Amino acid sequence: MKKEDILYIIRLRNKALSKQKIRQSVSKERGISYSQTNRILSKVNPDKHLFSLSQNQFKRLYTYGNNLESMAKYLTVKTGQKVTVLALRDVAHKNKIKRDSSTRKPPGNQLYDSEMEKQICSGYKEGLSAQQLADKFGFKSKRSILVILKNNGVKSRTKTQIRNAKISYADFSFEKIDSPEKAYFLGLLLTDGYVIKSRGYVGIDLVDKDAIELISKITNQKYNVIPTDNENHKDKYRIILYGKDYLEQLERLGVTPNKTFTTNGSQLNESEKELFRYILRGIIDGDGWVRKDGKEFFISSASSGFMDWVLKEMENMGFTNLKINKYENEHSGYYLIRTASKDNLKLLREVVYQEPLGMARKYKRLHQDGRSETIIRGTA
């Protein structure tokens, strides 16, 4: 028999194939008889790698382990080689090791070793769940994993941490308004957002896909399409963020339940006030108007307190000759800030709408030379 044939047989045996399958494969691929293959197999110890954990450890695992499938999984991970139930039985038979069908509990130390414990603790710290680790190392349930973690001083994750690990937007926060995009999102929420406290979420529905895509990007939350049955209306795009923390953070910023008539604006710190121009842009994109020729703009709200805050912050930015007018309607009325001042429009165009961000429609209106006097509402 050639040397390469012998090596071929050894490789097959080390893959933990049964002798019958090896004989059939060798006969078909190499034309070697069963008797010749048997002579080589009798001299090969295919499971030598299993005893890298010592024969005593193998004996304990085989004798007292919950099931051989779990043991095979564990040894595959530990040895880095494919271990099958058939291979385990083969080794046990050769070494006269029998399963203990009465207790399945080891006398003394636990089945797993220190190296396995290190791998489990490391995996948990890297973000794997207890259940994932149980599946990976062949444990029947995650309870054993939690015991290992506790014995090694690794604290189990809290319910909040577990929940956040499953949430794509867990890293997003309103605790600080520290970017133009987040400030713009706040402006949209102040106008078009809504808070459902009983269900613990804040949401926003928009017809402008470019604006919702920006929110989706910064929050890492997918949006849903809300189709309309009315051909005269556009589909809406919705994003919802769940979490008590969000509701608490947004309370300071004026985004509260039933805010339409009650919000008084955001309580901003000095660094956040530097980003007010982006908040203002979100407010205008949400509940504002820009005339089609870009020569006039409006901001409206049903809350007088909110309009007072907007006016004050706009004046701090350099807007001049602004005033709030009240108009009656079937509800309790609404308030309007309106200006066609060239200086105000220049400030709006060159500071607030200086560059593309979110909704493109109003940006384009302010950066073009159209002469139409038609007034178009924000969702037109």
N, C-alpha and C positions, 0 to 999 in steps of 0.2 A: 504494500500500500504506500502511495506517495505521501510525502510530508504534508503537502497542501491539503490532501484528503483528511489526514488526521487532524490538522488545524481546523478544518471545516467542521468536523464532528464536534470538536471541543467547543467551538463558537456556538454551535447549536445547543449544546448541553448547558453552556453558561447562560443561555437565554431562558433557561428553565423549561424547555420543551420536554414533553414526555419521551421516553425511549421509543415508543411505538412510532411517534411522529418523526423522530430523528431517523429511525431506520427507513421509514418510507421516503423521506426527503433525500437521504443519502443514496438510496437505491435509484430514485428517479433522476437526480441531478448528476450523480457520479458513477452510477452503475456498479455500486459496491454491494455485496451480499449482506443479508441480515447478520450472519454469523461473524463476518469480519467487523461489522459495525459494533456488534456486542462486545467483541474483545477490546476494542478501544474504550467503549463506554464503561467497562468494568474497572478501568484504570483511571477514570476521570472523576474528580470530586467537583461537581458543578456548583456546589453550594458553599464553597469555601468562604465566599464573601459574607455569608450569613453569620459566620462565627467571628466576624470582626467585633461583635458585641460580646463575645465569649460564649462558650457552650453553656455555661451556667445561666447566663441571661436568656439565651435562646430557650433553654429548658423551662425557665420560669414563664416566659411569654407564651410558649406553646401549651404548657400544662394548665395555666390559670387564666389565660386571656379570654375576653368575652366571646370572640369569634375569630376564625382564621382569616376572614376577609379583612378585618381591621388590622390584624397582625401583618398581613401582606402589604397593606397600604403603608403602615408605619415603617416596615423594613425597606420598602422601595424608596421612601424618602431618606431614610438613614444611610442606606448603603449606596444610593445613587444608581442602583441597578434594578431592573424589573424582577420583582419577586411575586410568584404566584402561589396560590393555595396548594397546588400540586407539588411545587418545590418544597414547601414547608412539610408536607406529609412525607415526602421522600426522605428529607433530612431526619425527620423524627423517627421514621421506620429504621433507617440505617443505624441510628444511635439509641434505639430501643426506648424512645420517649413517648409516653402516652398522655392523652388528654385526661384531666380530672373532671369528670362530668358531674361531680356532686356539689362542689362549692364554687368553683371558678374564682376563688379569692386566694391571693398569694399569702403564704405565711410570713408576715414581716413587711419588708419594704415594698413600695409600689412597683408596678411593672415598668414604668417609664424610667429613663436614666437622666443624669444631670445634663447631658448634651441635648437631649430632647427638650428638657425644661427650658434651656437657654434659647432654643429655636422658637419655642412657643411664646416665651416672654418677648423675644425680639420681634416676632411676627405681630403680636398684639400691639406693641408700641409703634410699629410701622403702619397700623391702621386696620389690620385684619380683625374681624369679629371673632368672638369666642366660638360661634357656630362654624365659621369658616375654618378655624384652626382644628376643631373637632373633626370635621370632614377630611381635612388634609392629613391629619395624623392617625385617623382611623378610630377615634373615640365614638362611643355610642351616642353621647350627648355632650352639650357644652358644659355640663356641670363639672366634669373632671378638669376641663381647661380652667374654669374659674377657681378651682381648688389649687391648681398649680400656680396660677397667678398670685393668689393670696399667700401661699407658702413662700413665694419669692418676693413678696413685698410690692407687687405691682397692683396698683389700685384699679379696680374695675371702672369703666366709664359710667358716668351718670346717665339718667334717662334723657336729659337735655343733650348731652354729648352724643349719645346714640342717635337721637332724632336728627341732630344737626349733621351727623355724618352721612345721613341719607338724603339731605337737602342740598340741592345743587347750589343754592344761593346763600348758604350758611355763612360765608365770609363777608357778605355784604352787610353794611350797617348804616343807620342814619344818626349814629351817635355824634359824628362830626360831618359837617358839609365841607368837604375838603377837595373837591374837584369841580371843574365846570360842568361835567356831565351829571354829577350828583345834584348840583345846584339847579340845573335845568330840570331834572326829574322832580325835584321838590316843587318848582314852580308849576309844573303840570299837575302834581298831586294837590296843590293848594286850590286849583281850579276844577280839575276833572277827576280827581281821585275820590275814593270813598273808603270808609273804615266800617267794618262789621265786627264790633267788639264781641258779640255773643259767640262768634265763630273764630275770632282771633286772627283776622287778616285785614290787609289793606290791598286795594285793587285799583286798577285804572283801565278804562275802555277808550280807545281812540280809533278814528277812521284813517289816520295817516300812518301808513305802514313804516315809513322811514323813522318816525318818532318812536314807535313801539319797538322797532329793531334796535335803536340806541339803548333803550331801557333794558331790553333783553340782554344786550351785550354787557352792560356795566353790572347788572345784577346776577348774571349767569342763570337766568330763569327763562324758560321757554314761554312763548305766548300762544294763546288759543285764538282761533278765528271764530267769530260769532256771526254766522251768515244772516242776512236779512231776507224777509219774504216780500219786501216792498221794493219794486224796481226803481223807485225814485230815491232810495236810500242806499248808502254804501255799507258793505260789510264792516264790522268792527273787529278790532284786535284787543285782546284782554291779557293782562298780566296780573297775577295775584301772588302776594308774599304772605305766608303764614308765620306767626310768631308773636308772642306777648312782648318780646323785646322791641320789635318794630313799633308796636302801638304805643309803648311807653316813650320811645325816642321821638316819635312823630308828634306826641302831645306838645312838647316844647316848641315844635316847629309849626303848630297851628293846624295840623292835619288830624282832625278829630271826628268822631261820629256826628252826623247832622251839622257839619261845619258850614253849610251853605249860608246860613243866616247868622252864625255865631262866631266864626273864626275872626281873630284879631290880628292875623299874620304870624310871622315867626319871631321867636326870641333868639336873635343871632348874636354870637360873640364877634369880636372885632375882626378876626381872620375870616369868619363866614360872611361878614358884611362886604368884604372885598370881592366876594363872588356874587353880590346881589344882581349884577347885570345879567347873569345867567339865569337867576331865579326869575327876574323880570321877563326874560325871553320866554321861559316856560309858562309864565302867567299869560303873556300875550298869545302864545301859541295855543294855550288852553281855553281861555275865556276872553280873548281879545279879538280885535278886528284890524286889518290893514286894508286900506282902500286899494282897489285894483291897480291904480296908477302909482301907489306908494306915497301919496301926498298927504295922508292923514291916517291917524290910528286911534283906536279906542281900547279902553279896558273897562270891563263891567263886573259887577258883583252884587249880590243881594245883602252883603254884610257891610254896614257903614264902618265898623271897626277895621275891617280888612282894607277898605279903600283908604282910610286915614293912614294906615301903615304904609301902603304902597305909595301914596302921594308923598309922604315924608321921606321915604327912601329914594324916590325918584328925584326929589328936590336936592337931596344930599349928593346925588350923582351929577347935578347940574341942569336938570330940566327946569324950565321957567314958565311962569304964567299959567300954571295948572290949577284947575279947580274941580271940585266934585259936584255933579248935578244929580238930583234925584228925579226918577221918573216913576209914575204909578203904573201898575198893571193889575191883573186879576188876583195876584197874590199880595204880598206886602210891599211891592215896589222894588226897584233896583237902582244902583248908583253907577255913574259913568264918569270916567276921566277921558277927556277928548282933546286932542290938539292937532292943529295943522301948521303949527309954527315951523318955519324952515330950520331954525336953530335946534328945536326939539327933534325934528325928523333927521337932521344931520347926526345928532347925538345917538339917536336910535339906530341909524344905519351904520355909523362908524364905530360905535362902542358896543351896543347890545347885539346887533346883527352883523358884527364885523366879519364873521366867517361862517361857513356852513356848519350847522349843528342840529341834529334832530330833524324837525319838520322843515322841508325845503320851500314850501309854497310862499310863505310870508317873507322869507329871505329873498326869494326871487323878485317879489313885488317891490321890495325896498331898493333893489339893485337893478332897476330897469327904468326906461324913460317913457312908459305908457302914459297916455293922457286921459284915459277913461275916468269919468267921475262916479262910476258905479261903486257903491259900498258893498263889500262882500263880507259876510260873517265868517268866523274862523273855520267852520266845518264845511264851507262851500266848496 
